[in-house]
């Protein structure tokens, strides 16, 4: 059994926010509080340690009370850069990542990812949802949510090699390893705010 204290949680807040006009998404307010803080408070009970990956406004993130680390790769290289930063600073056997712009992810996210990873003998566990709007929702294909990801910290060497070769695609890297997809019924729990309209929609739905 993977113990909570063996998992470090990482909030991914290092993006450009280009679809929201270049703002720092993690600092945008949701019910009066920065979205990254929502993610932090939701993740805190599920892990042993916490940190944030951010590339701007580091002081604002540091005020949230956990270590903040910018990308070690240049030019806003995407979520894998955040993964790499997290692995570089992780002192536990496992790292779990969540994005800063999904404030309602499940409160049992880490527990379920950890259980599935161990049961499958996998190296990576990723959340997956079904399209609830599909005619046959139960039969709809699973949609992987790769930024909701639990991984073994020992994968750092693999990720260093992969990123040093110039590659940045999450799915191509995870495909190199034993992965398990973990289905979650409530797709809305993973709703995120890439645009101002989506942020307003999140506000409307609580």
Buried (B, 14 or more C-beta within 10 A) or exposed (E): EBEBEBBBBBBBBBBBBEBBEEBBBBBBEBEEEBBBBBBBEBBBEBBBBBBBBBBBBEEBBEEBEBEBBBBBBEEBBBBBBBBBBBBEBBEBEBBBBBBBBBBBBBEEBBBBBBBBBEEBEBBBBBBBBBEEEEEEEEEBEBBBBBBBBBBBBEBBEBBBEBBEEEEBEBEEBBEBBEBBBBEBEEBEBBBBBBBEEBBEEBEEEE
